[in-house]
């Protein structure tokens, strides 16, 4: 089924303050959770925190990496939507983010449950309406690219453009 429907199910079962949607084919740095929780600190307005990542092939070889600097940026939700979500998402992989469970409970999952590719982008847009965002510019997550990635085939078909346009329309209208 939809990975996004599975995320919703996982969120409903989660019992902690923070939720990490860790995809099975990705690998996080051992410092991932500590660094993000430390970056959030006492800021109760932060609902999403994410790190930079590197793309690796099926054998673990580096394909591309974002900047890896020890810098933390804080954005209001509106600022994050305007700067980081207007044309695409800068949270390139859900495994590179953690979410405050209380903000995930406010999501209208019906808007993303049936999406095939851009549900993460739709999720981030909804969350930017309700909370602030923390970006940690350390590379703390590895996104594995391989032939059986769901996104690989759907991107070739143009599905990301179709779904992405409806999300962009939401950003512009709100």
DRENLUMTOR-956856 format. One record per residue (C-alpha): residue number from 1; y, z, x. Coordinates in steps of 0.1 Angstrom, whole numbers, padded with zeros to 4 digits. Each point is the difference from the previous one (the first is absolute). Example, Ala and Ser with C-alpha at 12.3 -4.5 7.8 and 13.67 -1.06 7.14 Angstrom:
<sites>
+------+-------+-------+-------+
! resi !     y !     z !     x !
+------+-------+-------+-------+
!    1 ! -0045 !  0078 !  0123 !
!    2 !  0034 ! -0007 !  0014 !
+------+-------+-------+-------+
</sites>
This chain:
<sites>
+------+-------+-------+-------+
! resi !     y !     z !     x !
+------+-------+-------+-------+
!    1 !  0000 !  0000 !  0000 !
!    2 !  0036 !  0004 !  0009 !
!    3 !  0007 !  0020 !  0031 !
!    4 !  0031 !  0013 ! -0017 !
!    5 ! -0020 !  0014 ! -0029 !
!    6 ! -0021 !  0017 !  0026 !
!    7 !  0031 !  0015 !  0015 !
!    8 !  0010 !  0013 ! -0034 !
!    9 ! -0034 !  0016 ! -0004 !
!   10 !  0002 !  0016 !  0035 !
!   11 !  0035 !  0014 ! -0007 !
!   12 ! -0012 !  0015 ! -0033 !
!   13 ! -0028 !  0018 !  0019 !
!   14 !  0021 !  0012 !  0030 !
!   15 !  0008 !  0037 !  0001 !
!   16 !  0025 !  0003 !  0029 !
!   17 !  0038 ! -0004 !  0001 !
!   18 ! -0004 ! -0032 !  0021 !
!   19 ! -0022 ! -0031 ! -0006 !
!   20 ! -0012 ! -0024 !  0027 !
!   21 ! -0016 ! -0032 ! -0012 !
!   22 ! -0021 ! -0007 !  0030 !
!   23 ! -0016 ! -0035 ! -0002 !
!   24 ! -0035 ! -0002 !  0014 !
!   25 !  0007 ! -0028 !  0026 !
!   26 !  0031 !  0016 !  0015 !
!   27 !  0002 !  0026 !  0028 !
!   28 !  0027 !  0026 !  0003 !
!   29 !  0011 !  0017 !  0032 !
!   30 ! -0012 !  0036 !  0002 !
!   31 !  0037 !  0011 ! -0001 !
!   32 !  0008 ! -0020 ! -0032 !
!   33 !  0000 !  0029 ! -0026 !
!   34 !  0016 !  0025 !  0024 !
!   35 !  0029 ! -0023 !  0010 !
!   36 !  0008 ! -0010 ! -0036 !
!   37 ! -0001 !  0035 ! -0014 !
!   38 !  0021 !  0012 !  0029 !
!   39 !  0025 ! -0028 ! -0006 !
!   40 !  0003 !  0009 ! -0037 !
!   41 !  0007 !  0036 !  0009 !
!   42 !  0016 !  0020 ! -0028 !
!   43 !  0015 ! -0031 ! -0017 !
!   44 ! -0014 !  0005 ! -0036 !
!   45 !  0017 ! -0033 ! -0011 !
!   46 ! -0023 ! -0021 !  0022 !
!   47 ! -0028 ! -0015 ! -0020 !
!   48 ! -0013 ! -0026 !  0024 !
!   49 ! -0004 !  0001 !  0038 !
!   50 ! -0014 ! -0028 !  0020 !
!   51 ! -0006 ! -0010 !  0036 !
!   52 !  0001 ! -0033 !  0019 !
!   53 ! -0032 ! -0018 !  0006 !
!   54 ! -0018 ! -0025 !  0021 !
!   55 ! -0021 ! -0029 ! -0013 !
!   56 ! -0034 ! -0003 !  0017 !
!   57 ! -0028 ! -0026 ! -0004 !
!   58 ! -0035 !  0008 ! -0011 !
!   59 ! -0009 !  0010 !  0036 !
!   60 !  0030 !  0023 !  0004 !
!   61 !  0020 ! -0023 !  0021 !
!   62 !  0038 !  0002 ! -0004 !
!   63 !  0015 ! -0028 ! -0020 !
!   64 !  0035 !  0014 ! -0006 !
!   65 !  0018 !  0034 !  0001 !
!   66 !  0031 !  0013 ! -0015 !
!   67 !  0025 !  0020 !  0021 !
!   68 ! -0016 !  0032 !  0014 !
!   69 !  0030 !  0023 !  0006 !
!   70 !  0003 !  0037 ! -0007 !
!   71 !  0026 ! -0004 ! -0027 !
!   72 !  0001 !  0012 ! -0036 !
!   73 !  0022 ! -0016 ! -0027 !
!   74 !  0008 !  0014 ! -0035 !
!   75 !  0010 ! -0021 ! -0029 !
!   76 !  0010 !  0008 ! -0036 !
!   77 ! -0023 ! -0018 ! -0024 !
!   78 !  0028 ! -0025 ! -0009 !
!   79 !  0009 ! -0006 !  0036 !
!   80 ! -0037 ! -0006 !  0009 !
!   81 ! -0004 ! -0025 ! -0029 !
!   82 !  0031 ! -0019 !  0011 !
!   83 ! -0007 !  0000 !  0037 !
!   84 ! -0037 !  0001 !  0003 !
!   85 ! -0014 ! -0014 ! -0033 !
!   86 !  0023 ! -0028 ! -0011 !
!   87 ! -0019 ! -0029 !  0015 !
!   88 ! -0033 !  0016 !  0008 !
!   89 ! -0014 !  0034 !  0008 !
!   90 !  0003 !  0016 !  0034 !
!   91 ! -0029 !  0023 ! -0008 !
!   92 ! -0024 ! -0027 !  0010 !
!   93 ! -0032 !  0021 ! -0006 !
!   94 ! -0005 !  0028 ! -0025 !
!   95 ! -0021 !  0018 !  0026 !
!   96 !  0031 !  0004 !  0021 !
!   97 !  0017 !  0022 ! -0027 !
!   98 ! -0004 !  0033 ! -0017 !
!   99 !  0013 !  0008 ! -0035 !
!  100 !  0011 !  0032 ! -0017 !
!  101 ! -0025 !  0003 ! -0029 !
!  102 !  0028 !  0010 ! -0024 !
!  103 !  0018 ! -0033 !  0004 !
!  104 ! -0033 ! -0020 ! -0003 !
!  105 ! -0005 !  0017 ! -0033 !
!  106 !  0032 ! -0016 ! -0013 !
!  107 ! -0012 ! -0036 !  0008 !
!  108 ! -0006 ! -0024 ! -0029 !
!  109 ! -0034 ! -0012 !  0013 !
!  110 ! -0002 ! -0026 ! -0028 !
!  111 !  0025 ! -0020 !  0019 !
!  112 ! -0023 ! -0003 !  0031 !
!  113 ! -0036 !  0007 ! -0012 !
!  114 ! -0007 ! -0037 ! -0006 !
!  115 !  0018 ! -0014 !  0031 !
!  116 ! -0022 ! -0016 !  0026 !
!  117 !  0022 !  0002 !  0031 !
!  118 !  0035 !  0015 ! -0005 !
!  119 ! -0008 !  0033 ! -0018 !
!  120 !  0010 !  0019 !  0031 !
!  121 !  0034 ! -0017 !  0000 !
!  122 !  0004 !  0008 ! -0037 !
!  123 ! -0010 !  0036 !  0007 !
!  124 !  0026 !  0004 !  0027 !
!  125 !  0027 ! -0015 ! -0022 !
!  126 ! -0008 !  0024 ! -0028 !
!  127 !  0000 !  0030 !  0024 !
!  128 !  0034 ! -0010 !  0015 !
!  129 !  0014 !  0006 ! -0035 !
!  130 ! -0011 !  0036 !  0001 !
!  131 !  0000 !  0013 !  0036 !
!  132 !  0013 ! -0004 !  0035 !
!  133 ! -0020 ! -0016 !  0028 !
!  134 ! -0008 !  0010 !  0036 !
!  135 ! -0008 ! -0027 !  0026 !
!  136 ! -0016 !  0011 !  0033 !
!  137 !  0004 ! -0028 !  0026 !
!  138 ! -0031 !  0011 !  0019 !
!  139 ! -0031 ! -0022 ! -0002 !
!  140 ! -0025 !  0023 ! -0016 !
!  141 ! -0021 ! -0024 ! -0021 !
!  142 ! -0022 ! -0030 !  0008 !
!  143 ! -0004 ! -0027 ! -0027 !
!  144 ! -0031 ! -0020 !  0006 !
!  145 !  0002 ! -0037 ! -0008 !
!  146 ! -0032 ! -0018 ! -0007 !
!  147 ! -0014 ! -0029 ! -0021 !
!  148 ! -0011 !  0022 ! -0029 !
!  149 !  0034 !  0017 ! -0005 !
!  150 !  0009 ! -0003 ! -0036 !
!  151 !  0036 ! -0010 !  0010 !
!  152 ! -0011 ! -0028 !  0023 !
!  153 ! -0014 ! -0023 ! -0028 !
!  154 !  0025 !  0010 ! -0026 !
!  155 !  0029 ! -0007 !  0023 !
!  156 ! -0013 ! -0035 !  0006 !
!  157 ! -0001 ! -0006 ! -0037 !
!  158 !  0037 !  0010 ! -0004 !
!  159 ! -0009 !  0030 ! -0022 !
!  160 !  0023 !  0022 !  0021 !
!  161 !  0030 ! -0022 ! -0009 !
!  162 ! -0008 !  0001 ! -0037 !
!  163 ! -0004 !  0038 ! -0001 !
!  164 !  0028 !  0006 !  0025 !
!  165 !  0025 ! -0019 ! -0021 !
!  166 ! -0006 !  0023 ! -0030 !
!  167 !  0006 !  0030 !  0022 !
!  168 !  0031 ! -0015 !  0015 !
!  169 !  0013 ! -0006 ! -0035 !
!  170 ! -0005 !  0037 ! -0007 !
!  171 !  0020 !  0010 !  0030 !
!  172 !  0029 ! -0024 ! -0008 !
!  173 !  0001 !  0010 ! -0037 !
!  174 !  0001 !  0037 !  0008 !
+------+-------+-------+-------+
</sites>
